[in-house]
Amino acid sequence: MNKNNLIDDVAKKTGLSKADCGKAIDAICKSIAGALTKGNDVRLVNFGTFRVAKRKATKGRNPRTGKPINIPASKQPKFRAGKVLKKAVNK
């Protein structure tokens, strides 16, 4: 499912226009990204939790040349599914 399919599905289930659903989905995504940028978790009860995980700097190897390279520390967005979502997927 892509964004357009999601907008269509939400519009059918809510009776809202596709334009309004598109704006709502964009706003939700921006709100989640904004919270994660500030270092906050986003918990959606019965769905899951979005959080930021920190990865330490490591050393790796370039697969083509075999030369060692430094991989810098970074922050990665993560999602952990809630019980209800896990149960729905495993039916």
Backbone hydrogen bonds, N-H to C=O, Kabsch-Sander energy under -0.5 kcal/mol:
donor,donor_aa,acceptor,acceptor_aa,energy
6,L,2,N,-2.2
7,I,3,K,-2.6
8,D,4,N,-2.4
9,D,5,N,-2.4
10,V,6,L,-2.7
11,A,7,I,-2.5
12,K,8,D,-2.2
13,K,9,D,-2.1
14,T,10,V,-2.0
15,G,11,A,-2.2
21,C,17,S,-2.3
22,G,18,K,-2.5
23,K,19,A,-2.1
24,A,20,D,-2.4
25,I,21,C,-2.7
26,D,22,G,-2.3
27,A,23,K,-2.3
28,I,24,A,-2.3
29,C,25,I,-2.4
30,K,26,D,-2.3
31,S,27,A,-2.3
32,I,28,I,-2.4
33,A,29,C,-2.5
34,G,30,K,-2.5
35,A,31,S,-2.3
36,L,32,I,-2.4
37,T,33,A,-2.4
38,K,34,G,-1.5
39,G,36,L,-1.3
40,N,35,A,-2.7
42,V,50,F,-2.5
43,R,41,D,-0.5
44,L,42,V,-0.6
44,L,48,G,-3.1
45,V,43,R,-0.7
47,F,44,L,-2.5
48,G,44,L,-2.2
49,T,80,R,-2.6
50,F,42,V,-2.8
51,R,78,K,-2.4
53,A,76,Q,-2.9
55,R,74,S,-3.4
58,T,71,I,-2.2
60,G,69,I,-3.0
62,N,67,K,-2.9
66,G,62,N,-3.1
69,I,60,G,-2.8
71,I,58,T,-3.4
71,I,69,I,-0.5
74,S,55,R,-1.7
76,Q,53,A,-3.2
78,K,51,R,-3.2
80,R,49,T,-2.7
81,A,79,F,-0.5
82,G,47,F,-2.9
86,K,82,G,-2.5
87,K,83,K,-2.6
88,A,84,V,-2.2
89,V,85,L,-2.2
90,N,86,K,-1.8
91,K,88,A,-0.9
